[in-house]
Amino acid sequence: MLAVGCGDSAGRPAGGGDGEGVHSQVSARSVHNPYEFGAVGDGLNDDTAALRAAYEAALSEGGGAVELTRGRFYIPGNVEMSQAGVSLLSRGGAVVGGGEVRVGPASYDGAASGVDFSGDSVAGLTFDGDDDYGTTRCLVLRNTRGLDISQNLFRSAGKGVAVEAADGNEKFHTTAMVRVSGNRFTRLTFGVYGDTEEWDCLSDWQITDNYFNFCSDTSVWIASTNEGAIGGVDGLNFAGNTIFSLNHSDSAEPLFAIKRYNLRLGKTNWLRIINNNFFEAGLSAVYLDTPANFSVIGNHIAWPGQRELADALEIHHGAPKGVIEGNTFAMWTRAAVGLHDLTDLRRIEIGGNSWAWTASPDSWTGSESLPGYRIYASQGGEGYPTIRDFQDSGAFDNLYGEWRLQSRDIKSPKGGVSGASHRNLDVSSTTTVFSISDIVGGTTFGGLISVTATNTKDPSLTATYLLFVSSAGSVCTPIAAGGHLEGADTAHPSFTWALGGEALRATPVGATAGTFDFDAVALGAASPF
């Protein structure tokens, strides 16, 4: 039986207004209302046959629409719209539940591309499964190309929009060019759920301007649940969406223990994640597995990793090419940007972001201390990302096990302008302060490095050293220096400098011994790290 409510929290009918906008799309074609075929619309009597009859009538007349007016349509037998040409619309106040609406054929004989539903839409309805955070499904897509899903409310079910291999989605680009726009998703396990064995069964999707609130597991999941497959989508525009999950203040709620991601994607190519709000993920807010080409631009990501240490943006596997720019990262628990098991990091550019981190955010419900990584890269990859951010956030980069803060602006294939910092370093004897490479992480380098050393406890005590360094013969030649150079007191940052391979080492002068902060800026084919 359907839930009693048929509008939003303010009591307005679902679908908005009188629906004239969606009705006008089909005014020149056949329009049928299930009430013509015996529908009751009380949420109790079975209206499956009436909806099927309305669909078949529109189809037999060359296409058009099934138009639902106010009522609660109970469809335990499911409604299959396997042929293109008929839209499913509401003029306002129509609620559908108790079964699934299935668009597209269960099997497809072609080699690729699916059935063309371009011009057809599902718009203005409330899908209510009467199954809060459960296992039921609302709208199921099968080998469907070009369908528009807009201005609907999906609530109280397991999955709002579902695309799964079990429904016949198993061939190249057969569920493609789908637009999911302007919908609301609430009290679901998954909002949009795609689970296919092959990642490129789904292609060229648009998921834009939707509102996701209280999806207990993941708001948008497009990845395989099969351990031997990766799933994903070949082409996705994910823009303008707002995603909330259960708040950390609800950590005693049983559902809190299962919440995972805001957005979880398997393998992707031509991925665009632009201008979204990602909030309150249990694990990482955005999880990308084997992205090829991507843009992550202008998003707000706040309070991820509430129940386990996790990243704001977590990327795994492959050698992706992409940019991460103009985003706001706030209150993460492991890393703002986590690069895990990548084979090559040199084609990733990170710049112009805002970072807001604290070691003890209110949103963290675990017991571990937070590591404070701004950008993290696990061992094993080649090169470094180009990082154009040097905002002091209290969080540091950890690239291949080295804990630093750095910024690089590449101006040529091997050189540019770069910087790094190393804080709270105890120097009482010869100590490695920075590792030197060329600006893309190579071991052949040469250029100018300016190092400023500051007493950690008394920042007024400083000294600056200008050095020429070269990997050929481990050359480190002082060019100029100024500040507290004589080592007249233990607190003075007085050092000589030498290069051993890639290690730039400081040796205390005179009485110098203590804890110092080091900041370096380099020019040319040399970069401190």
BABAMI-919293 format. One record per residue (C-alpha): x, y, z. Coordinates in steps of 0.02 Angstrom, whole numbers, padded with zeros to 5 digits, always signed. Example, Ala and Ser with C-alpha at 12.3 -4.5 7.8 and 13.67 -1.06 7.14 Angstrom:
2
+00615-00225+00390;+00684-00053+00357;
***
This chain:
529
+00000+00000+00000;+00062+00174-00038;+00108+00299+00095;-00028+00425+00137;+00066+00581+00082;+00063+00634-00099;+00158+00798-00096;+00315+00871-00020;+00345+00918+00162;+00248+01079+00138;+00095+00987+00072;+00115+01043-00109;+00068+00919-00245;+00216+00829-00324;+00266+00882-00498;+00244+01069-00473;+00109+01184-00539;-00025+01121-00656;+00095+01026-00768;+00057+01128-00925;+00242+01128-00970;+00258+00940-00981;+00083+00922-01057;+00125+01039-01200;+00264+00923-01256;+00135+00794-01312;-00017+00902-01349;-00011+00855-01533;-00009+00668-01497;-00119+00542-01410;-00143+00570-01222;-00228+00442-01112;-00270+00444-00927;-00278+00277-00832;-00446+00332-00761;-00516+00302-00936;-00473+00118-00915;-00540+00088-00741;-00404+00152-00626;-00462+00190-00449;-00313+00293-00389;-00342+00261-00202;-00177+00173-00165;-00270+00013-00120;-00348-00057-00278;-00233-00129-00412;-00214-00002-00553;-00080-00099-00648;-00196-00153-00790;-00266+00022-00812;-00093+00100-00831;-00043-00036-00953;-00201-00007-01054;-00169+00182-01060;+00009+00149-01122;-00047+00025-01254;-00184+00143-01315;-00060+00286-01339;+00062+00168-01424;-00070+00101-01543;-00114+00278-01596;+00064+00319-01647;+00132+00377-01480;+00096+00512-01354;+00082+00506-01166;+00006+00422-01017;-00050+00569-00912;-00083+00540-00728;-00192+00664-00635;-00214+00672-00447;-00221+00503-00361;-00117+00363-00286;-00092+00228-00417;-00052+00056-00346;+00043-00052-00474;+00096-00217-00390;+00103-00301-00562;+00232-00174-00627;+00208-00067-00782;+00320-00103-00931;+00344+00028-01065;+00455-00076-01177;+00428+00020-01339;+00475+00201-01371;+00354+00340-01412;+00253+00361-01252;+00296+00477-01108;+00236+00455-00929;+00182+00623-00858;+00084+00701-00716;-00014+00862-00713;+00013+00865-00524;-00031+00759-00374;-00001+00588-00452;+00084+00458-00342;+00142+00289-00409;+00198+00144-00300;+00182-00037-00250;+00281-00093-00402;+00403-00039-00536;+00389+00066-00693;+00505-00015-00819;+00558+00083-00973;+00639-00010-01118;+00647-00192-01172;+00715-00329-01059;+00824-00393-01201;+00904-00309-01351;+00953-00397-01512;+01068-00263-01580;+01255-00257-01548;+01252-00085-01469;+01160+00079-01440;+00995+00021-01365;+00818+00075-01412;+00796+00259-01453;+00678+00342-01328;+00732+00518-01378;+00586+00637-01352;+00506+00527-01220;+00505+00579-01038;+00455+00528-00864;+00409+00691-00780;+00313+00769-00637;+00270+00610-00538;+00294+00555-00359;+00363+00379-00347;+00327+00312-00173;+00378+00134-00130;+00312+00139+00048;+00477+00055+00092;+00591+00179+00181;+00774+00137+00145;+00718-00035+00084;+00746-00145-00069;+00606-00097-00189;+00637-00002-00350;+00540+00143-00425;+00595+00177-00605;+00695+00043-00698;+00786+00075-00863;+00822-00064-00988;+00922-00037-01148;+00852+00139-01154;+00931+00278-01256;+00887+00463-01244;+00756+00459-01106;+00724+00617-01005;+00686+00595-00818;+00641+00762-00741;+00546+00850-00602;+00499+00690-00511;+00502+00648-00326;+00574+00476-00282;+00545+00425-00102;+00531+00281+00019;+00612+00140-00080;+00774+00047-00106;+00820+00129-00271;+00747+00282-00357;+00814+00260-00534;+00890+00087-00564;+00993+00018-00708;+01057-00157-00677;+01134-00300-00776;+00995-00414-00715;+00871-00309-00817;+00962-00340-00981;+01083-00193-00980;+01232-00291-01042;+01286-00225-01212;+01393-00078-01269;+01309+00092-01244;+01135+00017-01233;+01077+00130-01091;+01141+00295-01152;+01108+00482-01169;+00995+00476-01017;+00955+00641-00933;+00910+00641-00747;+00873+00822-00704;+00780+00924-00575;+00721+00775-00471;+00711+00750-00283;+00768+00591-00196;+00731+00554-00013;+00718+00407+00108;+00802+00289-00015;+00946+00167+00000;+01014+00229-00168;+00951+00378-00267;+01020+00335-00439;+01089+00158-00449;+01185+00084-00596;+01260-00090-00578;+01322-00171-00738;+01461-00298-00772;+01539-00197-00914;+01576-00015-00879;+01530+00049-01052;+01352-00021-01056;+01306+00151-00988;+01363+00305-01084;+01340+00492-01102;+01228+00522-00952;+01177+00689-00881;+01136+00695-00695;+01104+00879-00662;+01018+00993-00536;+00946+00857-00427;+00921+00860-00238;+00969+00705-00139;+00922+00698+00044;+00939+00546+00159;+00997+00409+00042;+01054+00285+00175;+01194+00202+00075;+01247+00306-00076;+01156+00445-00167;+01225+00404-00339;+01306+00234-00368;+01366+00186-00542;+01487+00042-00517;+01486-00147-00514;+01446-00243-00355;+01532-00396-00432;+01708-00418-00365;+01769-00471-00538;+01699-00321-00631;+01718-00134-00618;+01560-00059-00692;+01548+00127-00725;+01494+00244-00864;+01575+00304-01024;+01536+00490-01019;+01450+00578-00874;+01403+00758-00842;+01369+00771-00654;+01328+00952-00619;+01229+01065-00503;+01172+00928-00384;+01152+00945-00195;+01180+00790-00089;+01148+00771+00098;+01158+00616+00204;+01119+00578+00386;+01202+00707+00497;+01339+00660+00621;+01220+00709+00761;+01117+00555+00709;+01262+00435+00737;+01156+00329+00855;+01032+00298+00713;+01060+00119+00643;+01063+00186+00465;+01215+00294+00507;+01323+00137+00517;+01290+00093+00334;+01301+00261+00248;+01444+00270+00124;+01466+00390-00022;+01385+00541-00100;+01447+00487-00272;+01527+00318-00312;+01585+00283-00490;+01671+00135-00568;+01774+00155-00725;+01737+00318-00817;+01793+00416-00966;+01751+00597-01007;+01692+00632-00831;+01634+00806-00781;+01595+00841-00597;+01551+01025-00590;+01469+01143-00464;+01395+01015-00345;+01369+01017-00157;+01428+00857-00073;+01391+00845+00113;+01402+00724+00259;+01466+00563+00179;+01500+00415+00292;+01654+00370+00189;+01729+00473+00048;+01613+00601-00030;+01667+00562-00208;+01748+00394-00252;+01818+00369-00428;+01885+00200-00484;+01994+00204-00640;+01943+00371-00715;+02024+00407-00884;+01988+00592-00917;+01903+00698-00785;+01865+00873-00725;+01820+00907-00543;+01785+01094-00538;+01692+01215-00427;+01619+01091-00302;+01590+01110-00116;+01638+00954-00018;+01610+00961+00170;+01610+00839+00317;+01658+00678+00224;+01723+00526+00317;+01607+00542+00464;+01610+00359+00518;+01780+00301+00448;+01938+00392+00396;+01906+00443+00215;+01939+00574+00083;+01838+00715+00010;+01891+00654-00164;+01959+00476-00175;+02035+00415-00340;+02096+00236-00372;+02193+00146-00510;+02253+00189-00684;+02346+00340-00752;+02209+00472-00760;+02217+00639-00846;+02119+00774-00758;+02102+00936-00663;+02045+00970-00485;+02016+01157-00477;+01914+01289-00388;+01837+01172-00260;+01807+01199-00075;+01865+01055+00034;+01811+01061+00217;+01825+00951+00370;+01887+00791+00291;+01957+00652+00401;+02095+00568+00297;+02139+00674+00145;+02055+00810+00043;+02119+00727-00117;+02171+00545-00101;+02267+00467-00247;+02274+00280-00217;+02366+00148-00321;+02388+00260-00473;+02524+00209-00594;+02559+00387-00652;+02516+00553-00568;+02597+00672-00692;+02438+00715-00788;+02339+00774-00637;+02330+00961-00603;+02269+01028-00436;+02247+01215-00414;+02145+01361-00351;+02056+01261-00216;+02008+01316-00041;+02054+01202+00105;+01975+01209+00278;+02036+01074+00396;+02042+01043+00582;+02112+00899+00683;+01951+00882+00782;+01796+00918+00675;+01627+00898+00757;+01575+00783+00615;+01704+00646+00657;+01624+00502+00752;+01775+00385+00758;+01910+00372+00891;+02070+00385+00786;+02169+00545+00772;+02158+00624+00599;+02314+00616+00489;+02292+00789+00412;+02334+00754+00231;+02287+00886+00104;+02343+00784-00048;+02391+00602-00022;+02473+00484-00148;+02510+00304-00105;+02675+00219-00145;+02708+00149-00318;+02658+00284-00442;+02767+00383-00561;+02796+00571-00547;+02696+00699-00450;+02536+00795-00485;+02552+00977-00531;+02494+01066-00373;+02461+01252-00386;+02394+01275-00210;+02493+01340-00062;+02355+01394+00055;+02403+01369+00237;+02267+01253+00301;+02359+01157+00437;+02353+01002+00327;+02505+00935+00234;+02534+00835+00075;+02592+00655+00090;+02661+00598-00077;+02741+00425-00076;+02766+00430+00112;+02848+00603+00120;+02751+00726+00227;+02769+00901+00157;+02671+01046+00086;+02714+01091-00092;+02659+01188-00245;+02720+01174-00424;+02686+01280-00577;+02760+01196-00730;+02826+01315-00862;+02923+01192-00973;+02937+01002-00990;+03059+00993-00844;+03057+01162-00758;+02951+01298-00680;+02919+01380-00513;+02892+01271-00361;+02886+01280-00173;+02882+01169-00020;+02881+01182+00168;+02943+01071+00309;+02883+01110+00484;+02946+01070+00659;+03108+00988+00603;+03232+00952+00742;+03408+00998+00680;+03552+00966+00799;+03665+00882+00671;+03669+00859+00482;+03487+00832+00430;+03396+00807+00265;+03273+00951+00246;+03210+00927+00067;+03221+00803-00075;+03261+00881-00244;+03194+00827-00414;+03152+00913-00574;+02979+00988-00571;+02894+00831-00639;+02980+00714-00518;+03131+00662-00620;+03302+00633-00544;+03398+00746-00663;+03383+00925-00602;+03466+01094-00594;+03415+01270-00541;+03404+01399-00402;+03328+01365-00232;+03295+01494-00098;+03276+01418+00076;+03212+01519+00225;+03242+01443+00396;+03141+01505+00545;+03149+01460+00728;+02987+01368+00765;+02963+01451+00935;+03023+01626+00886;+02977+01669+00704;+03076+01831+00716;+03236+01728+00705;+03260+01692+00519;+03394+01665+00389;+03379+01648+00199;+03498+01551+00085;+03506+01560-00106;+03580+01400-00177;+03622+01334-00349;+03592+01146-00357;+03628+01018-00491;+03609+00830-00493;+03768+00814-00598;+03899+00786-00464;+03778+00831-00322;+03825+01015-00336;+03760+01136-00204;+03837+01309-00222;+03789+01451-00102;+03759+01613-00198;+03697+01728-00060;+03634+01722+00119;+03564+01841+00249;+03494+01840+00425;+03555+01749+00581;+03701+01658+00501;+03834+01648+00635;+03755+01523+00756;+03786+01638+00903;+03639+01561+00995;+03555+01391+00992;+03394+01473+00929;+03478+01547+00775;+03436+01462+00607;+03618+01455+00551;+03665+01317+00427;+03780+01262+00289;+03705+01165+00146;+03757+01014+00043;+03678+00896-00082;+03692+00707-00074;+03602+00633-00224;+03426+00702-00206;+03443+00749-00022;+03468+00933+00021;+03551+00932+00193;+03574+01066+00325;+03720+01063+00449;+03707+01178+00602;+03834+01317+00623;+03906+01366+00791;+03786+01343+00937;+03631+01313+00827;+03523+01168+00885;+03334+01158+00899;+03171+01147+00803;+03153+01247+00643;+03029+01278+00502;+03094+01277+00323;+03015+01357+00169;+03090+01337-00004;+03053+01415-00173;+03140+01350-00330;+03160+01414-00508;+03209+01306-00656;+03224+01119-00673;+03239+01096-00486;+03099+01070-00361;+03104+01045-00172;+02996+00914-00092;
***
